[in-house]
Amino acid sequence: MDQILNSSPDGIWIWDGFGRVIAVNKTAEKLGAVKESALIGKCYLELIRDGIYDHSVAHNIFRTKKKAVVRAEAMRTGIVTINTGTPHVDDRGEIFRIVVKEQDISRLNPGETRRIKAETDEEFTDPGMVRLGPHEVVAGNPRYRQVLGTSFKLAGSGVSKILVLGDSGTGKGLLAKLIHEKSPRRDNSFVQLNCAAVPENLLEAELFGYEDGAFTGARKQGKAGLFEIAHGGTLFLDEIGELPLSLQAKLLKYLDDFQITRLGGTRAKKVDCTVIAATNRDPRALVAQGRFREDLLYRINAFTVRIPPLKDRPEDIFGLVTHYLDKYNHRYGRHRCISPQLIGQLRSYPFPGNVRELKNIIKRIVVLGETDALDEGILNIMGRQPPKASACFLKEQMHDFEKKILIKAMSLNTTTRAMGEYLGIDQSSVVRKLKKHGLALKKKQGL
């Protein structure tokens, strides 16, 4: 195997079904300025995190289960390569090996370079990822991409009131931050408050501020509220449905005239900020129950976006899993991986806690997992059984590999005796193996 790998003028990488390196040749070591011993067992995400390469073709392959081509740069040498990855699947259609050919782009002729560059530029545009400033948002699902498109259109238009709906854990806070960062107010403050997390008797002072002597224990100089702090920027009110009715009236007044009055004060103050409200409840049901003012709902729902639950975004599972694996492997100094087979099971899991639940599962198993292969641990957390591997899987792969070697030897030798010398085995073993695989030299070539 080593001789076969090292006879290639191109870099060769072989990955297992978990995305871990199991072999590289001498050319790949030279291109990346790294030894095979430092690569074996590493997940492809770690190669990017550790500054060895800036991209990995394995990411595309595990997401699509199809052959992929990417342009990558070896960060230690600056060499740009074209990486062609070919997946090999078992009888269940699951990836068990990936073979990657790595070509130094400087060795290609100009015409071939331009053609491959155009192809890889197009292919590497991953429809599952949206890069937004410091954020990398997983958005392969069409509905979620539409939500992002609508939100950013509202942000660019300078809309001052937006209502975000979605189940708990879907990422309403993240969407609010993205809206702020895409708006003309991006250089000013983004202030957020969970209306359900602050006691009712403190909520008014938190939002609107207070003057000296407004209540026992108040600061002598008073204190600015979150509205004033958010002046010129964005105020995000999460769980708006939990806001007491008395404060709903005061919020309504601000939305009408953009003025606030501090607790214990008499002077109104002009405040200019975008208000993004969010809730995981049905606001109309809250109105029907008398828990939310109907006139306030009309003020804040002129522009509404609804985030779909994770169970309706199966296209995003792979990207989210790899994102959080990379994040927590880096944070806790681990080298955890999962197999592509597990992604199929995760796609069918309902995730009642949405993205937050997935995030916590990955974090927990990265920290507490007993081995680097996380499949069984994740399935146990979700109460599912890991799929059983084929009992004869290794035997089948060895059989196929031996047949390929024999075919190669037949193409280079004319007799079974010569084949034996080439392979380092006796002639009788060659004859027995040819029979085993249904192969035979042409009769005119003799034995």
DODRENSE-543647 format. One record per residue (C-alpha): x negated, y negated, z negated; residue in one letter. Coordinates in Angstrom, 3 decimals, m for minus. Each point is the difference from the previous one (the first is absolute). Layout:
# residues N
X;Y;Z;rest
X;Y;Z;A
...
This chain:
# residues 447
X;Y;Z;rest
0.000;0.000;0.000;M
m2.806;m2.445;m0.886;D
m1.716;0.699;3.330;Q
3.220;m0.632;1.916;I
0.703;m3.258;m1.841;L
m3.536;m1.349;0.289;N
m0.279;0.777;3.709;S
2.486;m2.788;0.744;S
m1.361;m3.465;0.951;P
3.137;m1.475;m1.597;D
0.842;m0.180;m3.668;G
2.269;2.853;m1.145;I
2.154;m0.085;m3.132;W
2.194;2.820;m1.285;I
2.719;m0.754;m2.569;W
2.246;2.373;m1.940;D
3.766;m0.226;m0.395;G
m0.369;m2.388;m2.937;F
m2.036;m2.504;2.010;G
m3.293;0.993;m1.665;R
m3.309;0.369;1.831;V
m1.197;3.605;0.324;I
m2.762;m0.445;2.615;A
m1.858;m2.660;1.990;V
m2.864;0.353;2.450;N
m3.395;m1.721;0.125;K
1.195;m2.589;2.540;T
2.829;m1.078;m2.311;A
m2.489;m0.337;m2.867;E
m2.212;m2.224;2.161;K
2.881;m2.173;1.274;L
1.273;m0.662;m3.523;G
m3.387;m0.010;m1.796;A
1.358;2.470;m2.541;V
m0.835;3.589;m0.899;K
2.444;2.875;0.405;E
m0.479;0.895;m3.669;S
1.433;m3.408;m0.963;A
3.043;0.508;2.234;L
1.149;3.561;m0.695;I
3.240;0.047;m1.957;G
0.704;m3.706;0.455;K
3.448;m1.119;1.097;C
0.130;m2.196;3.111;Y
1.380;m2.850;m2.144;L
m3.171;0.070;m2.080;E
m2.193;m0.502;3.081;L
1.797;m3.287;0.616;I
0.027;m1.011;m3.669;R
m3.716;0.774;m0.422;D
m0.941;m2.135;3.002;G
m1.174;2.838;2.260;I
2.524;m0.626;2.785;Y
2.611;m2.712;0.521;D
2.631;2.316;1.515;H
0.826;3.709;0.096;S
1.730;1.857;2.800;V
1.234;2.503;m2.612;A
2.517;m2.554;m1.281;H
1.750;m0.137;3.385;N
m0.094;3.772;0.431;I
1.510;0.821;m3.380;F
2.801;m2.488;0.692;R
0.867;1.228;3.522;T
m1.450;3.569;0.107;K
m1.250;m0.885;3.484;K
m3.386;m0.598;1.618;K
m1.198;m3.557;m0.633;A
m2.793;m2.326;1.113;V
m1.311;m2.972;m1.987;V
m2.935;m2.368;0.180;R
m1.963;m0.097;m3.258;A
m3.166;m1.619;m1.328;E
m2.615;1.729;m2.137;A
m0.413;m2.693;m2.651;M
m3.584;0.973;m0.961;R
m1.384;m0.035;3.538;T
2.405;m2.300;1.831;G
0.428;2.642;2.721;I
3.421;m0.105;1.665;V
1.424;3.382;0.923;T
2.968;1.441;1.811;I
1.488;2.757;m2.159;N
2.227;2.610;1.601;T
1.795;2.218;m2.512;G
1.734;3.261;0.875;T
2.267;1.697;m2.564;P
0.250;3.787;m0.273;H
3.252;1.313;m1.448;V
1.066;3.324;m1.475;D
3.030;2.074;0.957;D
2.188;m2.285;m2.130;R
m1.103;m3.073;1.908;G
m2.067;m1.343;m2.909;E
m3.497;m1.442;0.437;I
m2.787;2.169;m1.420;F
m2.975;m1.493;1.872;R
m0.904;m3.216;1.811;I
m3.000;m0.109;2.336;V
m1.293;m3.488;0.800;V
m2.420;m0.883;2.800;K
m1.884;m3.242;m0.685;E
m1.532;m1.789;3.025;Q
m2.413;m2.921;m0.281;D
1.656;m2.672;2.147;I
m3.401;m1.293;1.165;S
m0.596;3.311;1.805;R
3.104;m0.431;2.176;L
m0.060;m1.753;3.354;N
1.731;m3.443;0.143;P
3.062;1.216;1.890;G
0.620;2.866;m2.419;E
m0.583;m2.322;m2.955;T
2.638;m2.465;1.204;R
2.519;2.769;0.632;R
m0.468;1.632;m3.407;I
m0.010;m3.359;m1.771;K
3.361;m0.890;1.553;A
1.453;3.407;m0.945;E
m1.246;m0.093;m3.571;T
1.111;m3.598;m0.554;D
3.499;1.061;0.965;E
m0.070;3.248;m1.938;E
m1.474;m1.423;m3.189;F
2.859;m2.475;m0.343;T
1.718;2.063;m2.658;D
3.760;m0.645;0.146;P
0.235;1.225;m3.573;G
m2.107;m2.787;m1.497;M
0.564;m3.759;m0.111;V
m2.894;m2.125;m1.251;R
1.162;m3.191;m1.723;L
m2.824;m2.006;m1.521;G
m1.329;1.977;m2.982;P
2.836;2.520;0.263;H
0.213;3.154;2.088;E
3.694;0.825;0.262;V
1.135;3.451;1.092;V
2.785;m0.662;2.472;A
0.413;2.773;2.550;G
3.734;0.252;m0.602;N
1.999;m2.096;2.524;P
2.462;m1.245;m2.628;R
m2.756;m1.159;m2.308;Y
m1.860;m1.690;2.843;R
3.232;m1.816;0.835;Q
0.279;m1.132;m3.634;V
m3.542;m1.398;0.175;L
0.718;m1.731;3.302;G
3.148;m1.649;m1.345;T
m1.721;m1.037;m3.239;S
m2.931;m1.629;1.774;F
2.317;m1.808;2.398;K
1.831;m1.460;m3.015;L
m3.325;m0.888;m1.646;A
m1.249;m1.812;3.086;G
3.265;m1.914;0.282;S
m0.423;m1.492;m3.467;G
3.214;1.515;m1.388;V
0.305;m0.921;m3.692;S
2.348;2.758;m1.243;K
m0.386;3.741;0.749;I
1.668;3.009;m1.627;L
m1.893;3.321;0.052;V
1.994;3.176;m0.659;L
m1.351;3.498;m0.528;G
m0.140;2.920;m2.408;D
m2.395;m0.108;m2.931;S
m3.569;0.696;1.090;G
0.403;m0.881;3.692;T
m2.416;m2.938;m0.145;G
2.172;m3.092;m0.319;K
m2.775;m1.850;m1.850;G
m2.540;0.807;2.699;L
2.373;m1.229;2.704;L
0.528;m3.260;m1.911;A
m3.784;m0.536;m0.147;K
m0.330;0.702;3.719;L
2.772;m2.499;0.784;I
m1.827;m2.617;m2.069;H
m3.319;0.713;1.744;E
1.613;m0.329;3.441;K
1.743;m3.276;m0.895;S
m1.251;m3.604;0.223;P
m0.170;0.080;m3.833;R
m2.725;2.676;m0.058;R
m2.627;m2.334;m1.468;D
2.156;m0.775;m3.045;N
1.093;2.119;m2.956;S
1.901;3.282;0.154;F
1.808;0.378;m3.348;V
2.076;3.002;m0.991;Q
2.345;0.909;m2.828;L
1.837;3.213;m0.784;N
3.316;m1.287;m1.349;C
0.618;3.264;m1.836;A
m3.334;m0.068;m1.843;A
0.436;m3.287;m1.949;V
2.389;m0.290;m2.980;P
3.070;m2.084;0.817;E
m0.763;m2.605;m2.679;N
m3.418;m0.688;1.570;L
0.959;0.257;3.655;L
1.239;m3.577;0.438;E
m3.176;m1.474;m1.494;A
m2.098;2.331;2.167;E
1.730;m1.081;3.180;L
0.699;m3.656;m0.571;F
m2.512;m0.944;m2.700;G
0.703;m1.971;m3.189;Y
m0.675;m3.333;m1.651;E
m1.550;m0.703;m3.402;D
2.357;1.068;m2.794;G
2.351;1.915;2.282;A
0.042;2.894;m2.476;F
m1.837;1.273;m3.059;T
m3.552;0.929;0.910;G
m0.052;m2.043;3.215;A
m3.311;m1.599;0.935;R
m0.261;m3.690;m0.826;K
m1.003;m0.859;3.543;Q
2.726;2.167;1.507;G
m0.601;2.509;2.763;K
0.570;0.162;3.746;A
2.284;2.791;1.215;G
m0.587;2.350;2.901;L
1.957;m2.230;2.377;F
m2.424;m2.852;m0.610;E
m3.013;2.316;0.285;I
1.332;1.260;3.345;A
0.404;m3.542;1.382;H
m1.183;0.027;3.619;G
m0.168;3.800;m0.016;G
2.280;2.980;m0.575;T
1.967;1.211;m3.034;L
0.890;3.716;0.077;F
2.884;0.977;m2.295;L
0.072;3.775;m0.264;D
3.087;1.769;m1.398;E
2.091;m3.130;0.570;I
3.092;2.033;m0.866;G
m1.128;0.047;m3.651;E
m0.009;m3.803;m0.273;L
2.500;m1.162;m2.676;P
3.073;m1.867;1.290;L
m1.023;m3.189;m1.840;S
m3.302;m0.097;1.862;L
1.669;0.932;3.282;Q
1.824;m3.342;m0.219;A
m3.263;m1.859;m0.535;K
m1.664;1.874;2.881;L
2.974;m0.867;2.215;L
m0.462;m3.694;m0.844;K
m3.655;0.170;1.039;Y
0.891;1.660;3.301;L
2.510;m2.817;0.642;D
m2.156;m3.048;m0.769;D
m3.551;1.401;m0.532;F
m0.260;m1.573;m3.431;Q
m0.651;1.585;m3.398;I
0.372;m1.284;m3.544;T
m2.207;1.370;m2.753;R
1.595;1.537;m3.084;L
0.564;m2.846;m2.495;G
m0.660;m2.601;2.676;G
2.215;m2.618;1.656;T
m2.032;m0.917;3.085;R
0.451;1.988;3.205;A
m3.155;0.874;1.926;K
m0.230;0.663;3.734;K
m1.511;3.391;0.843;V
m0.641;1.346;3.477;D
m0.572;3.744;0.255;C
1.219;3.011;1.928;T
2.160;2.312;m2.123;V
m0.131;3.715;0.829;I
2.464;2.041;m2.056;A
0.064;3.792;m0.149;A
2.164;2.708;m1.519;T
0.426;3.763;0.175;N
3.728;m0.369;m0.689;R
2.911;m0.776;2.299;D
0.546;m3.738;m0.572;P
3.615;0.142;1.200;R
0.746;2.738;m2.513;A
m1.514;m2.226;m2.707;L
2.301;m2.836;1.117;V
3.011;2.335;m0.187;A
m1.054;0.974;m3.540;Q
m0.230;m3.656;m1.024;G
m3.740;0.267;m0.643;R
m1.155;m2.225;2.842;F
1.339;m3.318;1.264;R
1.528;0.234;3.442;E
m1.047;m3.555;0.911;D
m3.612;0.818;m0.946;L
0.086;3.091;2.194;L
1.094;m2.161;2.948;Y
m2.954;m2.306;m0.651;R
m2.685;2.682;m0.101;I
1.233;2.497;2.598;N
0.014;m2.228;3.070;A
m3.107;1.949;1.060;F
m0.122;3.597;m1.269;T
m2.481;2.771;0.710;V
0.491;3.576;m1.188;R
m2.975;2.331;m0.509;I
0.757;3.659;0.901;P
m0.752;2.663;m2.640;P
m3.079;2.178;0.489;L
2.135;3.053;0.826;K
1.038;m1.868;3.177;D
m3.630;m0.789;0.883;R
m1.591;3.455;0.603;P
m2.333;m1.521;2.598;E
m1.707;m1.983;m2.774;D
m0.770;2.874;m2.384;I
m3.399;0.841;1.491;F
m1.217;m3.606;m0.009;G
1.165;m0.593;m3.577;L
m1.606;3.202;m1.290;V
m3.367;m0.714;1.631;T
0.114;m3.628;m1.164;H
0.572;0.913;m3.659;Y
m2.427;2.938;0.128;L
m2.740;m2.318;1.223;D
0.915;m2.655;m2.562;K
m0.017;2.304;m3.038;Y
m2.946;2.137;1.140;N
m2.000;m3.217;0.128;H
1.318;m1.339;m3.317;R
m0.580;3.186;m1.999;Y
m3.078;1.374;1.797;G
1.779;3.086;1.354;R
m0.147;1.863;3.323;H
3.570;1.277;0.263;R
1.648;1.100;3.251;C
3.261;1.596;1.119;I
0.718;2.177;2.996;S
2.116;m0.974;3.022;P
2.311;2.876;m0.939;Q
1.013;m1.878;m3.130;L
1.016;m3.075;2.011;I
2.800;2.053;1.586;G
1.347;0.899;m3.441;Q
m0.277;m3.583;m1.237;L
1.981;m1.222;3.006;R
2.971;2.120;m1.111;S
m0.181;m1.047;m3.663;Y
2.682;m2.634;m0.880;P
m2.264;m2.177;m2.228;F
2.745;m1.460;m2.222;P
m2.608;m2.407;m1.407;G
m1.056;m1.038;3.516;N
m3.514;m1.359;0.672;V
m0.599;m0.574;m3.720;R
0.600;3.706;m0.682;E
m2.359;1.086;2.793;L
m2.641;m2.422;m1.248;K
0.248;1.322;m3.563;N
m0.137;3.639;1.139;I
m3.213;m0.622;1.933;I
m1.538;m1.991;m2.859;K
0.864;2.652;m2.584;R
m1.334;2.937;2.013;I
m3.201;m1.819;1.020;V
m0.784;m0.663;m3.661;V
1.206;3.288;m1.525;L
m0.451;2.504;2.851;G
m2.308;2.918;m0.744;E
m1.343;0.326;3.565;T
m0.570;m2.289;2.991;D
2.735;1.817;1.964;A
3.198;m1.529;m1.346;L
2.761;1.879;1.840;D
1.059;2.343;m2.783;E
m0.152;m2.685;m2.679;G
2.152;m2.436;1.971;I
2.563;2.687;0.801;L
0.149;1.006;m3.657;N
0.733;m3.605;m1.001;I
2.833;m0.077;2.528;M
1.254;3.436;m1.115;G
m0.769;1.713;3.292;R
m1.967;3.125;0.878;Q
m3.092;m0.220;2.233;P
0.304;1.794;3.368;P
m1.659;3.410;0.201;K
m2.985;0.212;2.315;A
m0.272;2.811;2.544;S
m1.725;3.003;m1.628;A
m2.016;0.711;3.159;C
m0.810;m3.625;0.816;F
m3.796;0.261;m0.460;L
m0.144;3.337;1.776;K
1.823;m1.432;3.008;E
m2.360;m2.960;0.234;Q
m3.090;2.221;m0.250;M
1.421;2.241;2.730;H
0.544;m2.937;2.357;D
m3.441;m1.464;m0.694;F
m1.732;3.326;0.664;E
1.838;0.349;3.327;K
m1.113;m3.469;1.111;K
m3.641;0.841;m0.816;I
0.220;3.222;2.012;L
1.471;m1.805;3.010;I
m2.845;m2.524;m0.207;K
m2.580;2.823;m0.155;A
1.625;1.721;3.018;M
m0.364;m3.176;2.047;S
m3.754;m0.123;m0.706;L
m0.937;3.696;0.269;N
0.588;2.780;2.542;T
m0.275;3.104;m2.206;T
1.147;1.039;m3.442;T
m3.643;0.619;m0.942;R
m0.849;m3.626;0.873;A
3.082;m1.163;m1.883;M
m1.206;1.900;m3.073;G
m3.402;m1.675;0.166;E
1.663;m3.387;0.445;Y
2.334;0.542;m2.969;L
m2.538;1.750;m2.220;G
1.961;3.279;m0.259;I
m0.435;3.463;1.534;D
1.537;1.050;3.313;Q
2.495;2.422;m1.582;S
1.413;m2.846;m2.151;S
0.433;m2.132;3.127;V
1.921;2.805;1.763;V
2.203;0.550;m3.061;R
0.777;m3.721;m0.367;K
0.791;m0.409;3.706;L
2.472;2.871;m0.250;K
1.493;m1.463;m3.169;K
0.753;m3.290;1.804;H
1.045;1.556;3.317;G
m3.040;m1.407;1.808;L
m2.210;1.675;2.576;A
m2.898;m0.909;2.237;L
0.563;0.462;3.710;K
m0.836;3.546;1.103;K
m2.506;m1.139;2.596;K
m2.033;m1.507;m2.785;Q
m0.377;3.338;m1.759;G
m0.859;0.501;m3.581;L
